[in-house]
């Protein structure tokens, strides 16, 4: 992310927190808590309405806590159960971070794929798959849209978000010589019987100047659900999946196998049409036959081993 504001250089012997307070980069506890509560009010009133109007899905949002500290420490303290995206909003803040609990995205994916709300249980804590990260893109867009509407940055610019990633895949900070204080505002998500969190990690230099305004809830009927579903399906269809082909070879004794050397040949088990099992993420999906097209070896699908729904659910997870 490019920045339009600079962090003051720490003079030798000067306390980092003192310098930040003197230059508007660190606020007192009371001020931080007051502004954090305003952000919380914004999300509690507006995000459920946005989510329901665009997806037909009802969620609950509540305030959890706010924490002041160094930006990198605040992000690290969220733990591995989150997906993260780095964001910027012109005329407001050049480098904030949004976080969303993995369990919310997993539960949301199940719901979008047709599971009944009452059948969705609290997901096991795990990193998101690539397809789930595609869905997280749209979740973060909604969180960022609420942020944009509440901080009223001049110019009406859209927030810019980078591709989400699992917390464990976050690159190490590039510049640790110019630390910056921030605030982490943590909120709770409720989706059916499942609970999760999302968080905003904002540099205090921008946070302390923010006047939060809460837009009026529209209470619209869910009319944009097809668009959301179509976009999710399109993201899923465009996600890359690595396939593997497994061919059975003729049986050999352990003694023969132990003496194999470079140049030795092992025949396929099948003598005519060579059967191939194609899998992804360890799950067999298709039964194929081995062949060749021009200069490339190929496999031709002959039969489905798993149903379409089984394949999709496996790849998503």
Secondary structure, 3 states (H helix, E strand, C coil): CCCCCCCCCCCCCCCHHHHHHHCCCCCCHHHHHHHHHHHHHHHHHHHHHHHHHHHCCCCEEEEEEEEEEEHHHHHHHCCCCEEEEEEEECCCEEEEEEEEEHHHHHHHHHHHCCCCHHHCCCCCCCCCCHHHHHHHHHHHHHHHHHHHHHHCCCCCCCCEECCCEEHHHCCCCCCCCCCCEEEEEEEEEEECCEEEEEEEEEEHHHHCCCCCCCCCCCCCCCCCHHHHHHHHHHHHHCCCCCCEEEECECCCCHHHHHCCCCCCCCCECCCCCCEEEEEECCEEEEEEEEEEECCEEEEEEEEECCCHHHHHHHHHC
